[in-house]
Amino acid sequence: MSLVIDIHALQTIPPSLINRDDTGAPKTAVFGGVPRQRVSSQSWKRAIRRYFETQFDSEQIGDRSKRLPEKIARRLKAEGLEQSDAIARTEKLFKAAGIKTEVDKKPKKADADTPEHNPYPRTTYLIFLSQQQIDRAVEELLARGDEKLTKNEAKEILDTNHSVDMAMFGRMIADDAAFNVDAAVQVAHAIGIHNSTPDFDYFTAVDDLAEEGEETGAGMIGTVQMMSSTLYRYATVNMKGLEDNLGSAEVARQAAQHFIEAFIASMPTGKINTFANQTLPELVYVTIRDTRPVSLVNAFETPVLEEANSSYQFTSGSDAEPKHRRTVAAERLAQEARDVEEVYGFTPQAAFVLGIGDLSAPFEGIAEKTTLAGLTDRVADELKTLAGES
């Protein structure tokens, strides 16, 4: 039985510039015929990788860089090899693997302002290697000396013992598809549940010593764009794919637990020192399915704010109370989940919800209420039970 974990979250972001396009404007997308704030999947995946690195074992996280041949060669040099020998052995490994490297050309004329020439090779594009693969490369190149490497030997060095982030998000090497790793995790672009457009912040900076010179006015002026939204976030984990990439069902379960926590607690750092947009999701709904992944984004195809001409929705009756946008969003999400179960029969094997205040109430009957600590433990327990290991 192939299992998938779907993670849905509602998260409100105050005015911020969490993710910007090539013009410096907040990223947006049109959905349901109206503009929404968008945070790219790449942005949040990088935040998740950084959360893994700081909160869990940093050895689980690989490096994605053009500088990996340089890293390997420098480590060989630190082990006692001459620089030229370290570089030659490293180039031999990547050449055997069919991965192209290059070295910056040495300038013909150099003066005091010319940067020091870097003799170390780099790949011509970003590649992904785990810490274990880098360690293995150093060990093998030290032990083999001038011995020639075959392609299969190079592949054995660079294509086993994948890091957790590589197992989750995949790896593509343009020169040889044999080194590719299929991603076991998909992360959707986070998208606003209501229509919104960017605002501009006009700012000034005061020169602290201007008064001494009897000067007035600002030392600097400028503008920065910003945007705020309640976002719908979604990701899905293919447990069989994760197990295949990591080589262990138990390690895959631990990775899934860590991913759920990182998905919930991570935050992209774009302009975060300027805006301090340090929020957490107000609602998280997690399911374990034996069918296929199901995004619930269409719960917000009609923008939430279009249901009334304000940010509040009102209940019927003489004792009507204002219903906040987040409450409406939680109800929409729960109703979409119920509709999927009723119409398609895609009933989860297990479902959990955590929410601020009463936001988890609409999920009564379809999900077990829990906390973040309880959520990751319950998911691991259910995965074991469904795999017949309890």
Secondary structure as GFF3:
##gff-version 3
##sequence-region A 1 390
A	DSSP	beta_strand	4	16	.	.	.	ID=ss1
A	DSSP	beta_strand	28	31	.	.	.	ID=ss2
A	DSSP	beta_strand	34	39	.	.	.	ID=ss3
A	DSSP	alpha_helix	41	55	.	.	.	ID=ss4
A	DSSP	three_ten_helix	58	60	.	.	.	ID=ss5
A	DSSP	beta_strand	63	65	.	.	.	ID=ss6
A	DSSP	alpha_helix	68	78	.	.	.	ID=ss7
A	DSSP	alpha_helix	83	97	.	.	.	ID=ss8
A	DSSP	beta_strand	101	102	.	.	.	ID=ss9
A	DSSP	beta_strand	122	123	.	.	.	ID=ss10
A	DSSP	beta_strand	127	129	.	.	.	ID=ss11
A	DSSP	alpha_helix	131	144	.	.	.	ID=ss12
A	DSSP	alpha_helix	151	158	.	.	.	ID=ss13
A	DSSP	alpha_helix	164	169	.	.	.	ID=ss14
A	DSSP	three_ten_helix	177	179	.	.	.	ID=ss15
A	DSSP	beta_strand	185	187	.	.	.	ID=ss16
A	DSSP	beta_strand	190	192	.	.	.	ID=ss17
A	DSSP	beta_strand	199	205	.	.	.	ID=ss18
A	DSSP	three_ten_helix	211	213	.	.	.	ID=ss19
A	DSSP	beta_strand	220	238	.	.	.	ID=ss20
A	DSSP	alpha_helix	239	246	.	.	.	ID=ss21
A	DSSP	alpha_helix	249	265	.	.	.	ID=ss22
A	DSSP	alpha_helix	272	275	.	.	.	ID=ss23
A	DSSP	beta_strand	283	289	.	.	.	ID=ss24
A	DSSP	three_ten_helix	297	300	.	.	.	ID=ss25
A	DSSP	three_ten_helix	304	307	.	.	.	ID=ss26
A	DSSP	beta_strand	312	314	.	.	.	ID=ss27
A	DSSP	beta_strand	322	324	.	.	.	ID=ss28
A	DSSP	alpha_helix	325	344	.	.	.	ID=ss29
A	DSSP	beta_strand	350	355	.	.	.	ID=ss30
A	DSSP	three_ten_helix	361	363	.	.	.	ID=ss31
A	DSSP	beta_strand	368	369	.	.	.	ID=ss32
A	DSSP	alpha_helix	372	386	.	.	.	ID=ss33
###
